[in-house]
Amino acid sequence: MPKPVHPPKAASALQRLDKWLWAARFYKTRSQAAEAVSGGHVHVEGQRVKPAKQIRPGVRLTLTRGPYEWELNILALAERRGPASEARTLYEETEQSVARRERQAAERAARRQAEPVMPASRPNKRDRRRLSELKQQP
């Protein structure tokens, strides 16, 4: 008796949030993605969710990584983790999000330039004497 032939599995219209974040290359591993979702760094439609939340195209995500926040619209789901060029087609970032991140990056660069430069090494005996003389002057 021949085995029944099953049609190939169609792409599901739903996917786990942590798997999508991994496939879209926001995190290197699924466990990192799940940890971020559990930690409240990822919101779906403004709501805090669990890593197993089923998402579909058209959903809006808010993703916080370090000082930056992305607002994304999901365009497609992925069966596997592909190259970065392919991952970029899975979502669309809102214009406000892009502008906000660029502004934050410029502010961070300006602050970094305004901060005093740390010396390459500890002060030697001569430098310490000069510093103490400067501190003692009225």
C-alpha positions, 0 to 999 in steps of 0.5 A, a space after each residue: 500500500 503506497 504512502 499518502 502524499 501530503 501537499 507541501 506545508 503552506 506558509 502559515 499566516 501566523 508566527 511566534 514573535 520571538 522567532 520573527 525577531 530572530 529571523 528579522 535579525 534583531 537578535 542573534 538567538 531566539 533565546 535573546 529575542 524571547 528574553 527581550 520580549 519577556 523583559 518588556 522591550 518589545 510591544 505589539 500594538 502598544 501591549 506588552 506580550 509574551 514570546 509565544 505571541 502569534 503575529 501576522 503581517 500588518 501588526 505594529 511592533 515597538 522594539 527598544 534596544 539600548 537607547 534606541 526605539 524602533 517602530 515597525 510594521 510587519 510586512 511578511 513572515 519568515 520560515 528561516 533566518 536568511 541574509 540581512 538583505 532578505 531580513 530587511 524585507 520582512 518589516 518597514 520602519 516608520 519615518 518618525 522612528 527613523 528620524 527619532 533614531 537619527 536625532 538620538 545618534 546625532 545627540 549622542 555623538 555631540 555629547 561624546 565630543 563635548 566630554 573631556 578626553 580621558 588621558 591614555 595613562 595614569 599621571 606620573 610623579 611629575 604630573 601629580 606634582 603639577 596637579 597638586 600645585 594647581 589645586 593649592 593655588 588660590 
